[in-house]
Amino acid sequence: MSYPGGWRPHIESALRLDIRRMLACGALRAGCTTSGRWQWTNSDTGKQSASLRYRGELGDSDGTLTLTYTTRGRDTGERKEVTCRIGLSSIALHYGGRRWYMHCPLTGRRAQILQKWNGIDQFCHRSAIRPRPTYASQRDSGSARIIRQRWAIRRKLGDEYSDLFGEPFKPRWMRWRTFDRYAARDAKLAARESRYLARLLGRYGVPGFDE
């Protein structure tokens, strides 16, 4: 299924439905029929961000999970009610019990996590979406990715004092050999950043910089 708009959707923007969590909290139980409301919470505000109604009908080794929720239509943008039926199966574990899986409604692929993006009606495996969803960090520009990596080095060092215009500070507890490895990595990234910015400035015709 193609994603509306022609761009790659962020994996982080999707609602994640994890069968392991549903089993762990008792929303689904083998050999039982269960129903209720499942919701997602915004990690920043603590408030409910989305919810749906579910009905699980599980036998000893397979079953069905039916989801009912509202979503916006791809063409009109108007809200509509959707029923999403997901097949369930399980495999026996050597140490006892069973591992449960959902089957993507679009591809039939077995997975423990299905996702739903705006503009797509069904919960599905990310391999069902074209173009393939990516993590937001994969879309960083060259310079942004390098800067993020350099700040990550400083966080590993517990460095709260240096900026990106010089070397990171060495923590007292760290051996020089270990610190030198981090500093060399930072210097290599800084050189890459300088070359990237020089090419960018040359592309925009800034005097003294060649593309």
C-alpha positions as CSV (number, residue, x, y, z in Angstrom):
1,M,0.0,0.0,0.0
2,S,1.4,3.4,-0.9
3,Y,1.6,6.1,1.7
4,P,-0.4,9.3,0.7
5,G,1.7,12.3,0.0
6,G,4.6,10.6,-1.6
7,W,7.1,10.9,1.3
8,R,8.4,8.3,3.7
9,P,6.4,8.2,6.9
10,H,8.2,8.3,10.3
11,I,8.2,5.0,12.3
12,E,7.9,7.2,15.4
13,S,4.7,8.8,14.2
14,A,2.8,5.5,14.1
15,L,0.6,3.9,16.7
16,R,2.3,0.7,17.9
17,L,0.1,-2.3,18.8
18,D,2.2,-4.8,20.7
19,I,0.6,-8.2,21.3
20,R,3.1,-8.9,24.1
21,R,1.8,-5.9,26.1
22,M,-1.8,-6.9,25.5
23,L,-1.1,-10.4,26.8
24,A,1.0,-9.1,29.8
25,C,-1.8,-6.9,31.0
26,G,-4.5,-9.5,30.5
27,A,-6.3,-7.7,27.6
28,L,-5.8,-11.0,25.7
29,R,-5.8,-14.4,27.3
30,A,-5.4,-17.8,25.7
31,G,-8.6,-19.9,25.7
32,C,-10.7,-16.8,26.5
33,T,-12.8,-14.1,24.8
34,T,-11.9,-10.7,26.0
35,S,-13.0,-7.1,25.1
36,G,-12.4,-3.6,26.2
37,R,-10.6,-0.3,25.3
38,W,-7.0,0.0,24.5
39,Q,-5.3,3.4,24.6
40,W,-2.1,5.2,24.0
41,T,-0.6,7.9,26.2
42,N,1.5,10.9,25.1
43,S,4.8,10.4,26.9
44,D,5.4,14.2,27.2
45,T,2.0,15.2,28.6
46,G,0.8,12.0,30.1
47,K,-2.6,12.5,28.4
48,Q,-4.4,10.0,26.2
49,S,-3.4,10.4,22.5
50,A,-5.5,7.7,20.9
51,S,-7.8,4.7,21.8
52,L,-9.7,1.9,20.2
53,R,-12.1,-0.9,21.1
54,Y,-10.9,-4.5,20.9
55,R,-12.3,-8.0,21.0
56,G,-9.9,-10.9,21.4
57,E,-11.1,-14.5,20.7
58,L,-8.2,-16.8,21.5
59,G,-8.1,-20.6,21.4
60,D,-5.2,-22.6,22.8
61,S,-2.9,-21.9,19.8
62,D,-4.7,-19.4,17.5
63,G,-7.4,-16.8,17.4
64,T,-8.6,-13.4,16.1
65,L,-8.2,-9.9,17.3
66,T,-10.8,-7.4,16.1
67,L,-10.2,-3.7,16.4
68,T,-12.7,-0.9,16.0
69,Y,-11.7,2.8,15.8
70,T,-12.1,6.0,13.8
71,T,-9.6,7.3,11.4
72,R,-9.5,10.0,8.6
73,G,-10.1,8.8,5.1
74,R,-7.3,9.1,2.6
75,D,-9.3,10.9,-0.1
76,T,-11.8,13.0,1.8
77,G,-10.0,13.6,5.1
78,E,-13.3,12.9,6.9
79,R,-13.4,10.7,10.0
80,K,-14.8,7.2,9.5
81,E,-15.2,4.1,11.6
82,V,-12.9,1.2,10.6
83,T,-13.0,-2.5,11.7
84,C,-9.6,-4.2,11.5
85,R,-9.5,-8.0,11.9
86,I,-6.1,-9.5,12.7
87,G,-5.4,-13.2,12.7
88,L,-3.4,-14.6,15.6
89,S,-1.2,-17.7,15.9
90,S,1.4,-19.0,18.3
91,I,4.3,-21.4,18.5
92,A,5.1,-23.7,21.5
93,L,8.3,-22.8,23.4
94,H,10.8,-25.4,24.5
95,Y,10.7,-24.1,28.1
96,G,6.9,-24.1,28.2
97,G,4.1,-21.7,27.2
98,R,3.6,-20.2,23.8
99,R,4.8,-17.2,21.8
100,W,1.9,-15.3,20.2
101,Y,2.0,-13.4,16.9
102,M,-0.3,-11.2,14.9
103,H,-0.7,-11.5,11.1
104,C,-0.5,-8.3,9.1
105,P,-4.0,-7.8,7.4
106,L,-2.3,-6.5,4.3
107,T,0.6,-8.9,3.8
108,G,-0.1,-11.9,6.1
109,R,3.3,-11.4,7.6
110,R,3.7,-12.7,11.2
111,A,4.8,-10.0,13.7
112,Q,4.5,-9.1,17.4
113,I,4.1,-5.4,16.6
114,L,1.8,-3.8,14.0
115,Q,1.6,-0.1,13.3
116,K,-0.9,2.4,12.0
117,W,-0.1,5.6,10.3
118,N,-2.4,8.6,9.5
119,G,-4.0,8.1,6.1
120,I,-3.7,4.2,6.3
121,D,-6.9,2.5,7.6
122,Q,-5.4,-0.7,8.8
123,F,-2.9,-1.7,11.4
124,C,-0.1,-3.4,9.5
125,H,3.5,-4.4,9.3
126,R,5.8,-1.6,8.1
127,S,6.9,-3.7,5.2
128,A,3.4,-3.3,3.7
129,I,3.9,0.5,3.2
130,R,5.5,2.0,0.2
131,P,7.7,3.9,0.3
132,R,9.1,2.0,3.3
133,P,8.8,3.9,6.7
134,T,12.0,5.2,8.2
135,Y,13.2,6.5,11.6
136,A,13.3,10.2,11.9
137,S,17.1,10.1,12.6
138,Q,17.6,8.5,9.1
139,R,16.4,11.8,7.5
140,D,18.8,14.0,9.2
141,S,20.9,16.1,6.8
142,G,24.6,15.2,6.7
143,S,25.5,18.1,9.0
144,A,22.7,17.4,11.5
145,R,23.6,13.7,11.7
146,I,27.3,14.6,12.4
147,I,26.3,17.2,15.1
148,R,24.0,14.7,16.8
149,Q,26.9,12.1,16.9
150,R,29.3,14.7,18.4
151,W,26.9,15.6,21.1
152,A,26.4,11.9,21.8
153,I,30.1,11.5,22.4
154,R,29.9,14.3,25.0
155,R,27.0,12.7,26.7
156,K,28.9,9.4,27.0
157,L,31.8,11.3,28.6
158,G,29.5,13.2,31.0
159,D,30.8,16.4,29.5
160,E,28.6,19.3,30.3
161,Y,31.1,22.0,29.6
162,S,32.5,21.8,26.1
163,D,30.9,23.0,22.9
164,L,31.4,21.7,19.3
165,F,34.2,24.2,18.5
166,G,36.9,22.2,20.3
167,E,37.7,18.9,21.9
168,P,35.5,17.3,24.6
169,F,36.7,17.5,28.2
170,K,38.2,14.4,29.7
171,P,36.5,13.1,32.8
172,R,38.8,12.4,35.8
173,W,37.9,8.8,36.1
174,M,38.6,7.9,32.4
175,R,41.8,6.5,31.2
176,W,43.7,8.6,28.6
177,R,43.7,5.7,26.1
178,T,39.9,5.5,26.3
179,F,39.5,9.3,26.1
180,D,41.9,9.6,23.2
181,R,39.7,7.1,21.3
182,Y,36.6,9.3,21.9
183,A,38.6,12.5,21.0
184,A,39.8,11.0,17.8
185,R,36.3,10.0,16.8
186,D,35.1,13.6,17.6
187,A,37.9,15.1,15.5
188,K,37.1,12.8,12.6
189,L,33.4,13.9,12.8
190,A,34.4,17.6,13.0
191,A,36.5,17.3,9.9
192,R,33.6,15.6,8.0
193,E,31.3,18.4,9.2
194,S,33.8,21.1,7.9
195,R,34.0,19.4,4.5
196,Y,30.2,19.1,4.3
197,L,29.7,22.8,5.2
198,A,32.3,23.8,2.7
199,R,30.6,21.9,-0.1
200,L,27.2,23.4,0.9
201,L,28.6,27.0,0.9
202,G,30.2,26.3,-2.5
203,R,26.9,25.1,-3.8
204,Y,25.4,28.4,-2.9
205,G,28.2,30.4,-4.5
206,V,29.9,31.7,-1.4
207,P,33.4,33.1,-2.5
208,G,36.3,31.0,-1.4
209,F,34.4,27.7,-1.3
210,D,34.2,25.3,-4.2
211,E,31.4,22.8,-4.6
